[in-house]
Amino acid sequence: MIKKNIYYILFLIIAFIMLYISRIEYGSFSLDKSMKSCIIAQKKLFKDRNIEDIKIFCENEINKNLNK
């Protein structure tokens, strides 16, 4: 009985560690995809705007939404 619980607890600890590592590893991937999609959408909407202005706008909007 105790052996079964130890395996269960050990599995949970390892699972939490792996989830934490994957969050650290792939967290910026999602941010990069959001930036690229925002830039593409803004460029389609406002063809006359400079790409640097669009990048700054997207960074500000994404950071604002992340801090909610």
C-alpha positions as CSV (number, residue, x, y, z in Angstrom):
1,M,0.0,0.0,0.0
2,I,2.7,2.5,0.9
3,K,4.8,1.4,-2.1
4,K,1.8,2.2,-4.4
5,N,1.5,5.7,-2.8
6,I,5.2,6.4,-3.2
7,Y,5.1,5.6,-6.9
8,Y,2.0,7.9,-7.3
9,I,3.7,10.7,-5.4
10,L,6.9,10.3,-7.3
11,F,5.0,10.3,-10.6
12,L,3.2,13.6,-9.6
13,I,6.5,15.3,-8.6
14,I,8.1,14.3,-11.9
15,A,5.1,15.4,-13.9
16,F,5.1,18.8,-12.2
17,I,8.8,19.3,-12.8
18,M,8.4,18.4,-16.5
19,L,5.4,20.8,-16.9
20,Y,7.5,23.6,-15.3
21,I,10.4,22.9,-17.6
22,S,8.2,22.9,-20.7
23,R,6.6,26.2,-19.6
24,I,10.0,27.8,-19.3
25,E,11.2,26.3,-22.6
26,Y,8.2,27.1,-24.8
27,G,6.8,30.2,-23.1
28,S,8.6,32.6,-25.5
29,F,7.4,30.5,-28.5
30,S,3.9,31.6,-27.9
31,L,4.9,35.2,-27.5
32,D,6.8,35.1,-30.7
33,K,3.8,33.7,-32.6
34,S,1.6,36.4,-31.1
35,M,4.0,39.1,-32.2
36,K,4.3,37.8,-35.8
37,S,0.5,37.4,-36.2
38,C,-0.1,40.9,-34.8
39,I,2.5,42.4,-37.2
40,I,1.0,40.6,-40.2
41,A,-2.6,41.7,-39.2
42,Q,-1.5,45.3,-38.7
43,K,0.4,45.4,-41.9
44,K,-2.7,44.2,-43.8
45,L,-4.9,46.8,-42.1
46,F,-2.5,49.7,-42.4
47,K,-0.5,49.4,-45.5
48,D,1.0,52.9,-45.2
49,R,2.4,52.4,-41.7
50,N,6.1,51.8,-41.1
51,I,7.0,48.2,-39.9
52,E,8.9,49.6,-36.9
53,D,5.8,51.5,-35.7
54,I,3.8,48.3,-36.1
55,K,6.3,46.3,-34.1
56,I,6.2,48.9,-31.3
57,F,2.4,48.9,-31.3
58,C,2.2,45.1,-31.2
59,E,4.7,44.9,-28.3
60,N,2.7,47.5,-26.3
61,E,-0.6,45.7,-27.0
62,I,0.7,42.2,-26.2
63,N,2.4,43.4,-23.0
64,K,-0.8,45.3,-22.0
65,N,-2.8,42.1,-22.4
66,L,-0.3,39.9,-20.6
67,N,-0.3,42.2,-17.6
68,K,-4.1,42.0,-17.1
